[in-house]
Amino acid sequence: MAKTGRPGWIRLGPDDRLGDRPLMPITVGGHSLLLVQAGGRIVAAERACPHEGADLSLGRCVGGRLLCPRHRASFDLRDGSVSPGWSFRALRLFRIESASDGLWLAVEAGLTVRTP
């Protein structure tokens, strides 16, 4: 899955990889991430909830927010901020670009990818 083809980016596969699915768990460079398709765009997020480590791939996406299946807090998919009333860090988000040659993940601060 994870292939490099341009510096600073990892190719995740074809641009239609998610199909109709709103959520898809993936592993990139040993990191468990979640691809989220909402509002005509795709974002990547850390897969574990920053509160108690719940698997966010078991949650759902509503109105541009990713809902945690354990405690019902939600995260804004624009910036990762948690819903009011919760006092823990934001969800880490990573840029995704859909191009003619596939779906690409930006390698940014907080995401290191080991290459063989």
Backbone as XML, in Angstrom:
<?xml version="1.0"?>
<chain id="A" units="angstrom">
  <residue number="1" name="MET">
    <atom name="N" x="0.813" y="-1.187" z="0.000"/>
    <atom name="CA" x="0.000" y="0.000" z="0.000"/>
    <atom name="C" x="0.855" y="1.248" z="0.000"/>
  </residue>
  <residue number="2" name="ALA">
    <atom name="N" x="1.620" y="1.495" z="1.027"/>
    <atom name="CA" x="2.366" y="2.748" z="1.157"/>
    <atom name="C" x="3.565" y="2.757" z="0.222"/>
  </residue>
  <residue number="3" name="LYS">
    <atom name="N" x="3.503" y="3.572" z="-0.795"/>
    <atom name="CA" x="4.593" y="3.704" z="-1.742"/>
    <atom name="C" x="4.978" y="5.169" z="-1.813"/>
  </residue>
  <residue number="4" name="THR">
    <atom name="N" x="6.244" y="5.408" z="-2.013"/>
    <atom name="CA" x="6.682" y="6.788" z="-2.187"/>
    <atom name="C" x="6.848" y="7.049" z="-3.667"/>
  </residue>
  <residue number="5" name="GLY">
    <atom name="N" x="6.548" y="8.238" z="-4.098"/>
    <atom name="CA" x="6.696" y="8.604" z="-5.489"/>
    <atom name="C" x="7.043" y="10.065" z="-5.623"/>
  </residue>
  <residue number="6" name="ARG">
    <atom name="N" x="6.793" y="10.788" z="-4.566"/>
    <atom name="CA" x="7.166" y="12.201" z="-4.511"/>
    <atom name="C" x="7.549" y="12.525" z="-3.078"/>
  </residue>
  <residue number="7" name="PRO">
    <atom name="N" x="8.550" y="13.328" z="-2.899"/>
    <atom name="CA" x="9.063" y="13.618" z="-1.551"/>
    <atom name="C" x="7.983" y="14.194" z="-0.633"/>
  </residue>
  <residue number="8" name="GLY">
    <atom name="N" x="7.921" y="13.682" z="0.578"/>
    <atom name="CA" x="6.978" y="14.184" z="1.565"/>
    <atom name="C" x="5.586" y="13.597" z="1.474"/>
  </residue>
  <residue number="9" name="TRP">
    <atom name="N" x="5.394" y="12.638" z="0.575"/>
    <atom name="CA" x="4.071" y="12.046" z="0.381"/>
    <atom name="C" x="4.171" y="10.531" z="0.287"/>
  </residue>
  <residue number="10" name="ILE">
    <atom name="N" x="3.124" y="9.839" z="0.710"/>
    <atom name="CA" x="3.019" y="8.381" z="0.598"/>
    <atom name="C" x="1.764" y="8.066" z="-0.204"/>
  </residue>
  <residue number="11" name="ARG">
    <atom name="N" x="1.916" y="7.266" z="-1.240"/>
    <atom name="CA" x="0.754" y="6.868" z="-2.048"/>
    <atom name="C" x="0.015" y="5.752" z="-1.324"/>
  </residue>
  <residue number="12" name="LEU">
    <atom name="N" x="-1.297" y="5.939" z="-1.136"/>
    <atom name="CA" x="-2.113" y="4.965" z="-0.412"/>
    <atom name="C" x="-2.864" y="4.009" z="-1.325"/>
  </residue>
  <residue number="13" name="GLY">
    <atom name="N" x="-2.922" y="4.313" z="-2.589"/>
    <atom name="CA" x="-3.647" y="3.465" z="-3.535"/>
    <atom name="C" x="-4.461" y="4.324" z="-4.478"/>
  </residue>
  <residue number="14" name="PRO">
    <atom name="N" x="-5.412" y="3.709" z="-5.182"/>
    <atom name="CA" x="-6.221" y="4.469" z="-6.137"/>
    <atom name="C" x="-7.073" y="5.521" z="-5.429"/>
  </residue>
  <residue number="15" name="ASP">
    <atom name="N" x="-7.427" y="6.576" z="-6.155"/>
    <atom name="CA" x="-8.184" y="7.665" z="-5.544"/>
    <atom name="C" x="-9.603" y="7.268" z="-5.135"/>
  </residue>
  <residue number="16" name="ASP">
    <atom name="N" x="-10.086" y="6.146" z="-5.650"/>
    <atom name="CA" x="-11.423" y="5.664" z="-5.269"/>
    <atom name="C" x="-11.349" y="4.538" z="-4.241"/>
  </residue>
  <residue number="17" name="ARG">
    <atom name="N" x="-10.269" y="4.464" z="-3.526"/>
    <atom name="CA" x="-10.013" y="3.370" z="-2.574"/>
    <atom name="C" x="-11.139" y="3.184" z="-1.551"/>
  </residue>
  <residue number="18" name="LEU">
    <atom name="N" x="-11.727" y="4.242" z="-1.071"/>
    <atom name="CA" x="-12.774" y="4.130" z="-0.056"/>
    <atom name="C" x="-14.113" y="3.703" z="-0.643"/>
  </residue>
  <residue number="19" name="GLY">
    <atom name="N" x="-14.319" y="3.939" z="-1.934"/>
    <atom name="CA" x="-15.619" y="3.622" z="-2.534"/>
    <atom name="C" x="-16.711" y="4.402" z="-1.814"/>
  </residue>
  <residue number="20" name="ASP">
    <atom name="N" x="-17.742" y="3.691" z="-1.354"/>
    <atom name="CA" x="-18.855" y="4.325" z="-0.638"/>
    <atom name="C" x="-18.650" y="4.352" z="0.866"/>
  </residue>
  <residue number="21" name="ARG">
    <atom name="N" x="-17.568" y="3.746" z="1.335"/>
    <atom name="CA" x="-17.349" y="3.662" z="2.786"/>
    <atom name="C" x="-16.934" y="5.011" z="3.360"/>
  </residue>
  <residue number="22" name="PRO">
    <atom name="N" x="-17.548" y="5.412" z="4.473"/>
    <atom name="CA" x="-17.140" y="6.668" z="5.096"/>
    <atom name="C" x="-15.852" y="6.532" z="5.916"/>
  </residue>
  <residue number="23" name="LEU">
    <atom name="N" x="-15.549" y="5.323" z="6.410"/>
    <atom name="CA" x="-14.377" y="5.093" z="7.253"/>
    <atom name="C" x="-13.596" y="3.879" z="6.762"/>
  </residue>
  <residue number="24" name="MET">
    <atom name="N" x="-12.272" y="3.979" z="6.773"/>
    <atom name="CA" x="-11.428" y="2.851" z="6.406"/>
    <atom name="C" x="-10.143" y="2.877" z="7.226"/>
  </residue>
  <residue number="25" name="PRO">
    <atom name="N" x="-9.942" y="1.858" z="8.076"/>
    <atom name="CA" x="-8.682" y="1.796" z="8.819"/>
    <atom name="C" x="-7.534" y="1.380" z="7.905"/>
  </residue>
  <residue number="26" name="ILE">
    <atom name="N" x="-6.375" y="2.006" z="8.096"/>
    <atom name="CA" x="-5.183" y="1.674" z="7.325"/>
    <atom name="C" x="-3.980" y="1.695" z="8.269"/>
  </residue>
  <residue number="27" name="THR">
    <atom name="N" x="-2.904" y="1.076" z="7.829"/>
    <atom name="CA" x="-1.639" y="1.147" z="8.555"/>
    <atom name="C" x="-0.584" y="1.678" z="7.594"/>
  </residue>
  <residue number="28" name="VAL">
    <atom name="N" x="0.099" y="2.717" z="8.012"/>
    <atom name="CA" x="1.134" y="3.338" z="7.188"/>
    <atom name="C" x="2.386" y="3.495" z="8.039"/>
  </residue>
  <residue number="29" name="GLY">
    <atom name="N" x="3.453" y="2.853" z="7.630"/>
    <atom name="CA" x="4.711" y="2.971" z="8.348"/>
    <atom name="C" x="4.612" y="2.593" z="9.815"/>
  </residue>
  <residue number="30" name="GLY">
    <atom name="N" x="3.763" y="1.626" z="10.120"/>
    <atom name="CA" x="3.583" y="1.180" z="11.494"/>
    <atom name="C" x="2.596" y="2.007" z="12.299"/>
  </residue>
  <residue number="31" name="HIS">
    <atom name="N" x="1.976" y="3.008" z="11.681"/>
    <atom name="CA" x="0.996" y="3.865" z="12.344"/>
    <atom name="C" x="-0.418" y="3.445" z="11.946"/>
  </residue>
  <residue number="32" name="SER">
    <atom name="N" x="-1.285" y="3.283" z="12.930"/>
    <atom name="CA" x="-2.694" y="2.969" z="12.666"/>
    <atom name="C" x="-3.444" y="4.268" z="12.441"/>
  </residue>
  <residue number="33" name="LEU">
    <atom name="N" x="-3.939" y="4.434" z="11.222"/>
    <atom name="CA" x="-4.671" y="5.635" z="10.848"/>
    <atom name="C" x="-6.069" y="5.264" z="10.383"/>
  </residue>
  <residue number="34" name="LEU">
    <atom name="N" x="-6.881" y="6.276" z="10.202"/>
    <atom name="CA" x="-8.237" y="6.095" z="9.730"/>
    <atom name="C" x="-8.493" y="7.078" z="8.602"/>
  </residue>
  <residue number="35" name="LEU">
    <atom name="N" x="-8.876" y="6.570" z="7.435"/>
    <atom name="CA" x="-9.302" y="7.446" z="6.350"/>
    <atom name="C" x="-10.781" y="7.731" z="6.567"/>
  </residue>
  <residue number="36" name="VAL">
    <atom name="N" x="-11.141" y="9.007" z="6.472"/>
    <atom name="CA" x="-12.522" y="9.431" z="6.704"/>
    <atom name="C" x="-12.985" y="10.209" z="5.484"/>
  </residue>
  <residue number="37" name="GLN">
    <atom name="N" x="-14.107" y="9.772" z="4.919"/>
    <atom name="CA" x="-14.681" y="10.431" z="3.753"/>
    <atom name="C" x="-15.946" y="11.147" z="4.213"/>
  </residue>
  <residue number="38" name="ALA">
    <atom name="N" x="-15.924" y="12.474" z="4.125"/>
    <atom name="CA" x="-17.072" y="13.254" z="4.584"/>
    <atom name="C" x="-17.160" y="14.561" z="3.806"/>
  </residue>
  <residue number="39" name="GLY">
    <atom name="N" x="-18.347" y="14.918" z="3.415"/>
    <atom name="CA" x="-18.543" y="16.195" z="2.737"/>
    <atom name="C" x="-17.755" y="16.352" z="1.467"/>
  </residue>
  <residue number="40" name="GLY">
    <atom name="N" x="-17.542" y="15.275" z="0.738"/>
    <atom name="CA" x="-16.827" y="15.339" z="-0.531"/>
    <atom name="C" x="-15.320" y="15.419" z="-0.413"/>
  </residue>
  <residue number="41" name="ARG">
    <atom name="N" x="-14.785" y="15.224" z="0.780"/>
    <atom name="CA" x="-13.329" y="15.229" z="0.936"/>
    <atom name="C" x="-12.889" y="14.053" z="1.799"/>
  </residue>
  <residue number="42" name="ILE">
    <atom name="N" x="-11.604" y="13.771" z="1.739"/>
    <atom name="CA" x="-11.032" y="12.667" z="2.513"/>
    <atom name="C" x="-9.942" y="13.239" z="3.411"/>
  </residue>
  <residue number="43" name="VAL">
    <atom name="N" x="-9.968" y="12.832" z="4.670"/>
    <atom name="CA" x="-8.909" y="13.202" z="5.606"/>
    <atom name="C" x="-8.397" y="11.919" z="6.260"/>
  </residue>
  <residue number="44" name="ALA">
    <atom name="N" x="-7.199" y="12.004" z="6.799"/>
    <atom name="CA" x="-6.656" y="10.889" z="7.573"/>
    <atom name="C" x="-6.548" y="11.366" z="9.017"/>
  </residue>
  <residue number="45" name="ALA">
    <atom name="N" x="-6.853" y="10.456" z="9.938"/>
    <atom name="CA" x="-6.792" y="10.775" z="11.368"/>
    <atom name="C" x="-6.104" y="9.634" z="12.094"/>
  </residue>
  <residue number="46" name="GLU">
    <atom name="N" x="-5.589" y="9.938" z="13.267"/>
    <atom name="CA" x="-5.103" y="8.842" z="14.098"/>
    <atom name="C" x="-6.311" y="7.956" z="14.407"/>
  </residue>
  <residue number="47" name="ARG">
    <atom name="N" x="-6.073" y="6.658" z="14.502"/>
    <atom name="CA" x="-7.180" y="5.714" z="14.664"/>
    <atom name="C" x="-7.653" y="5.582" z="16.111"/>
  </residue>
  <residue number="48" name="ALA">
    <atom name="N" x="-6.783" y="5.824" z="17.074"/>
    <atom name="CA" x="-7.131" y="5.699" z="18.488"/>
    <atom name="C" x="-7.608" y="7.038" z="19.035"/>
  </residue>
  <residue number="49" name="CYS">
    <atom name="N" x="-8.717" y="7.024" z="19.733"/>
    <atom name="CA" x="-9.233" y="8.235" z="20.371"/>
    <atom name="C" x="-8.208" y="8.727" z="21.393"/>
  </residue>
  <residue number="50" name="PRO">
    <atom name="N" x="-7.922" y="10.025" z="21.414"/>
    <atom name="CA" x="-6.947" y="10.542" z="22.365"/>
    <atom name="C" x="-7.418" y="10.502" z="23.820"/>
  </residue>
  <residue number="51" name="HIS">
    <atom name="N" x="-8.671" y="10.206" z="24.063"/>
    <atom name="CA" x="-9.202" y="10.157" z="25.422"/>
    <atom name="C" x="-8.893" y="8.833" z="26.103"/>
  </residue>
  <residue number="52" name="GLU">
    <atom name="N" x="-9.386" y="7.722" z="25.529"/>
    <atom name="CA" x="-9.189" y="6.402" z="26.146"/>
    <atom name="C" x="-8.667" y="5.358" z="25.171"/>
  </residue>
  <residue number="53" name="GLY">
    <atom name="N" x="-8.282" y="5.783" z="23.980"/>
    <atom name="CA" x="-7.714" y="4.861" z="23.006"/>
    <atom name="C" x="-8.725" y="4.027" z="22.251"/>
  </residue>
  <residue number="54" name="ALA">
    <atom name="N" x="-10.002" y="4.390" z="22.298"/>
    <atom name="CA" x="-11.030" y="3.632" z="21.571"/>
    <atom name="C" x="-10.729" y="3.630" z="20.076"/>
  </residue>
  <residue number="55" name="ASP">
    <atom name="N" x="-11.106" y="2.548" z="19.409"/>
    <atom name="CA" x="-10.900" y="2.405" z="17.969"/>
    <atom name="C" x="-11.930" y="3.246" z="17.222"/>
  </residue>
  <residue number="56" name="LEU">
    <atom name="N" x="-11.494" y="4.369" z="16.665"/>
    <atom name="CA" x="-12.408" y="5.278" z="15.981"/>
    <atom name="C" x="-12.978" y="4.711" z="14.691"/>
  </residue>
  <residue number="57" name="SER">
    <atom name="N" x="-12.398" y="3.629" z="14.173"/>
    <atom name="CA" x="-12.968" y="3.013" z="12.974"/>
    <atom name="C" x="-14.308" y="2.353" z="13.290"/>
  </residue>
  <residue number="58" name="LEU">
    <atom name="N" x="-14.620" y="2.180" z="14.580"/>
    <atom name="CA" x="-15.908" y="1.621" z="15.004"/>
    <atom name="C" x="-16.940" y="2.720" z="15.249"/>
  </residue>
  <residue number="59" name="GLY">
    <atom name="N" x="-16.519" y="3.974" z="15.077"/>
    <atom name="CA" x="-17.416" y="5.107" z="15.251"/>
    <atom name="C" x="-18.155" y="5.403" z="13.965"/>
  </residue>
  <residue number="60" name="ARG">
    <atom name="N" x="-18.597" y="6.632" z="13.848"/>
    <atom name="CA" x="-19.272" y="7.051" z="12.621"/>
    <atom name="C" x="-19.009" y="8.527" z="12.392"/>
  </residue>
  <residue number="61" name="CYS">
    <atom name="N" x="-19.315" y="8.959" z="11.192"/>
    <atom name="CA" x="-19.085" y="10.337" z="10.810"/>
    <atom name="C" x="-20.439" y="10.987" z="10.522"/>
  </residue>
  <residue number="62" name="VAL">
    <atom name="N" x="-20.694" y="12.121" z="11.190"/>
    <atom name="CA" x="-21.950" y="12.850" z="11.010"/>
    <atom name="C" x="-21.650" y="14.348" z="10.966"/>
  </residue>
  <residue number="63" name="GLY">
    <atom name="N" x="-22.113" y="14.992" z="9.923"/>
    <atom name="CA" x="-21.977" y="16.443" z="9.835"/>
    <atom name="C" x="-20.554" y="16.955" z="9.938"/>
  </residue>
  <residue number="64" name="GLY">
    <atom name="N" x="-19.610" y="16.249" z="9.341"/>
    <atom name="CA" x="-18.222" y="16.681" z="9.376"/>
    <atom name="C" x="-17.520" y="16.432" z="10.698"/>
  </residue>
  <residue number="65" name="ARG">
    <atom name="N" x="-18.112" y="15.565" z="11.539"/>
    <atom name="CA" x="-17.525" y="15.227" z="12.839"/>
    <atom name="C" x="-17.408" y="13.716" z="12.943"/>
  </residue>
  <residue number="66" name="LEU">
    <atom name="N" x="-16.301" y="13.269" z="13.519"/>
    <atom name="CA" x="-16.061" y="11.849" z="13.761"/>
    <atom name="C" x="-16.445" y="11.555" z="15.205"/>
  </residue>
  <residue number="67" name="LEU">
    <atom name="N" x="-17.377" y="10.629" z="15.391"/>
    <atom name="CA" x="-17.874" y="10.294" z="16.720"/>
    <atom name="C" x="-17.146" y="9.092" z="17.293"/>
  </residue>
  <residue number="68" name="CYS">
    <atom name="N" x="-16.700" y="9.215" z="18.527"/>
    <atom name="CA" x="-16.041" y="8.112" z="19.222"/>
    <atom name="C" x="-17.102" y="7.096" z="19.646"/>
  </residue>
  <residue number="69" name="PRO">
    <atom name="N" x="-16.871" y="5.804" z="19.404"/>
    <atom name="CA" x="-17.863" y="4.791" z="19.765"/>
    <atom name="C" x="-17.929" y="4.518" z="21.266"/>
  </residue>
  <residue number="70" name="ARG">
    <atom name="N" x="-16.929" y="4.945" z="22.019"/>
    <atom name="CA" x="-16.909" y="4.637" z="23.446"/>
    <atom name="C" x="-17.607" y="5.695" z="24.294"/>
  </residue>
  <residue number="71" name="HIS">
    <atom name="N" x="-17.263" y="6.962" z="24.084"/>
    <atom name="CA" x="-17.784" y="7.977" z="24.993"/>
    <atom name="C" x="-18.610" y="9.059" z="24.314"/>
  </residue>
  <residue number="72" name="ARG">
    <atom name="N" x="-18.810" y="8.939" z="23.022"/>
    <atom name="CA" x="-19.648" y="9.844" z="22.239"/>
    <atom name="C" x="-19.120" y="11.265" z="22.074"/>
  </residue>
  <residue number="73" name="ALA">
    <atom name="N" x="-17.893" y="11.500" z="22.439"/>
    <atom name="CA" x="-17.287" y="12.785" z="22.083"/>
    <atom name="C" x="-17.126" y="12.774" z="20.572"/>
  </residue>
  <residue number="74" name="SER">
    <atom name="N" x="-17.017" y="13.939" z="19.976"/>
    <atom name="CA" x="-16.816" y="13.996" z="18.533"/>
    <atom name="C" x="-15.681" y="14.952" z="18.204"/>
  </residue>
  <residue number="75" name="PHE">
    <atom name="N" x="-15.118" y="14.752" z="17.029"/>
    <atom name="CA" x="-13.964" y="15.524" z="16.590"/>
    <atom name="C" x="-14.275" y="16.204" z="15.262"/>
  </residue>
  <residue number="76" name="ASP">
    <atom name="N" x="-13.961" y="17.485" z="15.177"/>
    <atom name="CA" x="-14.161" y="18.247" z="13.960"/>
    <atom name="C" x="-13.113" y="17.797" z="12.942"/>
  </residue>
  <residue number="77" name="LEU">
    <atom name="N" x="-13.552" y="17.415" z="11.764"/>
    <atom name="CA" x="-12.627" y="16.905" z="10.750"/>
    <atom name="C" x="-11.864" y="18.006" z="10.025"/>
  </residue>
  <residue number="78" name="ARG">
    <atom name="N" x="-12.127" y="19.253" z="10.355"/>
    <atom name="CA" x="-11.348" y="20.353" z="9.778"/>
    <atom name="C" x="-10.062" y="20.590" z="10.560"/>
  </residue>
  <residue number="79" name="ASP">
    <atom name="N" x="-10.145" y="20.439" z="11.905"/>
    <atom name="CA" x="-8.975" y="20.757" z="12.730"/>
    <atom name="C" x="-8.731" y="19.769" z="13.871"/>
  </residue>
  <residue number="80" name="GLY">
    <atom name="N" x="-9.593" y="18.762" z="14.018"/>
    <atom name="CA" x="-9.413" y="17.746" z="15.047"/>
    <atom name="C" x="-9.925" y="18.126" z="16.422"/>
  </residue>
  <residue number="81" name="SER">
    <atom name="N" x="-10.468" y="19.337" z="16.569"/>
    <atom name="CA" x="-10.925" y="19.783" z="17.892"/>
    <atom name="C" x="-12.045" y="18.887" z="18.421"/>
  </residue>
  <residue number="82" name="VAL">
    <atom name="N" x="-12.021" y="18.696" z="19.741"/>
    <atom name="CA" x="-12.994" y="17.839" z="20.408"/>
    <atom name="C" x="-14.234" y="18.661" z="20.746"/>
  </residue>
  <residue number="83" name="SER">
    <atom name="N" x="-15.371" y="17.974" z="20.829"/>
    <atom name="CA" x="-16.638" y="18.631" z="21.134"/>
    <atom name="C" x="-16.609" y="19.288" z="22.517"/>
  </residue>
  <residue number="84" name="PRO">
    <atom name="N" x="-17.422" y="20.324" z="22.713"/>
    <atom name="CA" x="-17.468" y="21.023" z="24.007"/>
    <atom name="C" x="-17.783" y="20.050" z="25.154"/>
  </residue>
  <residue number="85" name="GLY">
    <atom name="N" x="-17.191" y="20.333" z="26.310"/>
    <atom name="CA" x="-17.428" y="19.511" z="27.489"/>
    <atom name="C" x="-16.349" y="18.473" z="27.743"/>
  </residue>
  <residue number="86" name="TRP">
    <atom name="N" x="-15.439" y="18.304" z="26.802"/>
    <atom name="CA" x="-14.350" y="17.341" z="26.955"/>
    <atom name="C" x="-13.049" y="18.105" z="27.077"/>
  </residue>
  <residue number="87" name="SER">
    <atom name="N" x="-12.155" y="17.628" z="27.923"/>
    <atom name="CA" x="-10.892" y="18.347" z="28.129"/>
    <atom name="C" x="-9.694" y="17.434" z="27.874"/>
  </residue>
  <residue number="88" name="PHE">
    <atom name="N" x="-9.523" y="17.068" z="26.633"/>
    <atom name="CA" x="-8.331" y="16.349" z="26.211"/>
    <atom name="C" x="-7.918" y="16.877" z="24.852"/>
  </residue>
  <residue number="89" name="ARG">
    <atom name="N" x="-6.742" y="16.484" z="24.417"/>
    <atom name="CA" x="-6.172" y="17.054" z="23.190"/>
    <atom name="C" x="-7.012" y="16.733" z="21.954"/>
  </residue>
  <residue number="90" name="ALA">
    <atom name="N" x="-6.781" y="17.521" z="20.935"/>
    <atom name="CA" x="-7.460" y="17.333" z="19.652"/>
    <atom name="C" x="-6.987" y="16.045" z="18.981"/>
  </residue>
  <residue number="91" name="LEU">
    <atom name="N" x="-7.795" y="15.545" z="18.081"/>
    <atom name="CA" x="-7.446" y="14.390" z="17.266"/>
    <atom name="C" x="-6.425" y="14.830" z="16.226"/>
  </residue>
  <residue number="92" name="ARG">
    <atom name="N" x="-5.374" y="14.053" z="16.045"/>
    <atom name="CA" x="-4.367" y="14.394" z="15.028"/>
    <atom name="C" x="-4.919" y="14.055" z="13.640"/>
  </residue>
  <residue number="93" name="LEU">
    <atom name="N" x="-4.824" y="15.026" z="12.756"/>
    <atom name="CA" x="-5.267" y="14.863" z="11.371"/>
    <atom name="C" x="-4.072" y="15.004" z="10.445"/>
  </residue>
  <residue number="94" name="PHE">
    <atom name="N" x="-4.149" y="14.323" z="9.308"/>
    <atom name="CA" x="-3.084" y="14.366" z="8.316"/>
    <atom name="C" x="-3.698" y="14.653" z="6.956"/>
  </residue>
  <residue number="95" name="ARG">
    <atom name="N" x="-2.997" y="15.468" z="6.164"/>
    <atom name="CA" x="-3.509" y="15.858" z="4.844"/>
    <atom name="C" x="-3.533" y="14.687" z="3.877"/>
  </residue>
  <residue number="96" name="ILE">
    <atom name="N" x="-4.589" y="14.660" z="3.104"/>
    <atom name="CA" x="-4.753" y="13.693" z="2.014"/>
    <atom name="C" x="-4.964" y="14.478" z="0.731"/>
  </residue>
  <residue number="97" name="GLU">
    <atom name="N" x="-4.337" y="14.022" z="-0.322"/>
    <atom name="CA" x="-4.551" y="14.630" z="-1.633"/>
    <atom name="C" x="-4.996" y="13.543" z="-2.600"/>
  </residue>
  <residue number="98" name="SER">
    <atom name="N" x="-6.072" y="13.823" z="-3.317"/>
    <atom name="CA" x="-6.548" y="12.913" z="-4.349"/>
    <atom name="C" x="-6.064" y="13.453" z="-5.689"/>
  </residue>
  <residue number="99" name="ALA">
    <atom name="N" x="-5.271" y="12.642" z="-6.388"/>
    <atom name="CA" x="-4.703" y="13.060" z="-7.662"/>
    <atom name="C" x="-4.994" y="12.001" z="-8.720"/>
  </residue>
  <residue number="100" name="SER">
    <atom name="N" x="-4.685" y="12.296" z="-9.956"/>
    <atom name="CA" x="-4.948" y="11.348" z="-11.042"/>
    <atom name="C" x="-4.175" y="10.045" z="-10.858"/>
  </residue>
  <residue number="101" name="ASP">
    <atom name="N" x="-3.047" y="10.107" z="-10.144"/>
    <atom name="CA" x="-2.246" y="8.892" z="-9.940"/>
    <atom name="C" x="-2.518" y="8.239" z="-8.581"/>
  </residue>
  <residue number="102" name="GLY">
    <atom name="N" x="-3.549" y="8.678" z="-7.866"/>
    <atom name="CA" x="-3.925" y="7.993" z="-6.627"/>
    <atom name="C" x="-4.192" y="8.914" z="-5.455"/>
  </residue>
  <residue number="103" name="LEU">
    <atom name="N" x="-4.347" y="8.278" z="-4.320"/>
    <atom name="CA" x="-4.601" y="8.947" z="-3.048"/>
    <atom name="C" x="-3.276" y="9.065" z="-2.305"/>
  </residue>
  <residue number="104" name="TRP">
    <atom name="N" x="-2.916" y="10.262" z="-1.863"/>
    <atom name="CA" x="-1.617" y="10.527" z="-1.256"/>
    <atom name="C" x="-1.771" y="11.080" z="0.154"/>
  </residue>
  <residue number="105" name="LEU">
    <atom name="N" x="-0.925" y="10.614" z="1.055"/>
    <atom name="CA" x="-0.886" y="11.063" z="2.443"/>
    <atom name="C" x="0.358" y="11.919" z="2.646"/>
  </residue>
  <residue number="106" name="ALA">
    <atom name="N" x="0.170" y="13.119" z="3.181"/>
    <atom name="CA" x="1.309" y="14.002" z="3.462"/>
    <atom name="C" x="2.025" y="13.511" z="4.711"/>
  </residue>
  <residue number="107" name="VAL">
    <atom name="N" x="3.335" y="13.371" z="4.613"/>
    <atom name="CA" x="4.148" y="12.995" z="5.763"/>
    <atom name="C" x="4.515" y="14.294" z="6.465"/>
  </residue>
  <residue number="108" name="GLU">
    <atom name="N" x="3.914" y="14.492" z="7.634"/>
    <atom name="CA" x="4.072" y="15.755" z="8.368"/>
    <atom name="C" x="4.577" y="15.461" z="9.766"/>
  </residue>
  <residue number="109" name="ALA">
    <atom name="N" x="4.747" y="16.509" z="10.548"/>
    <atom name="CA" x="5.176" y="16.372" z="11.933"/>
    <atom name="C" x="4.236" y="15.413" z="12.657"/>
  </residue>
  <residue number="110" name="GLY">
    <atom name="N" x="4.780" y="14.517" z="13.425"/>
    <atom name="CA" x="3.968" y="13.560" z="14.167"/>
    <atom name="C" x="3.766" y="12.247" z="13.434"/>
  </residue>
  <residue number="111" name="LEU">
    <atom name="N" x="4.142" y="12.204" z="12.175"/>
    <atom name="CA" x="3.996" y="10.970" z="11.392"/>
    <atom name="C" x="5.332" y="10.673" z="10.747"/>
  </residue>
  <residue number="112" name="THR">
    <atom name="N" x="6.017" y="9.685" z="11.272"/>
    <atom name="CA" x="7.274" y="9.269" z="10.675"/>
    <atom name="C" x="7.044" y="7.946" z="9.977"/>
  </residue>
  <residue number="113" name="VAL">
    <atom name="N" x="7.610" y="7.803" z="8.835"/>
    <atom name="CA" x="7.444" y="6.582" z="8.054"/>
    <atom name="C" x="8.798" y="5.951" z="7.853"/>
  </residue>
  <residue number="114" name="ARG">
    <atom name="N" x="8.894" y="4.702" z="8.258"/>
    <atom name="CA" x="10.128" y="3.956" z="8.077"/>
    <atom name="C" x="10.130" y="3.326" z="6.689"/>
  </residue>
  <residue number="115" name="THR">
    <atom name="N" x="11.205" y="3.500" z="5.970"/>
    <atom name="CA" x="11.316" y="2.879" z="4.663"/>
    <atom name="C" x="12.332" y="1.757" z="4.735"/>
  </residue>
  <residue number="116" name="PRO">
    <atom name="N" x="12.076" y="0.672" z="4.008"/>
    <atom name="CA" x="12.999" y="-0.473" z="4.056"/>
    <atom name="C" x="14.343" y="-0.156" z="3.458"/>
  </residue>
</chain>
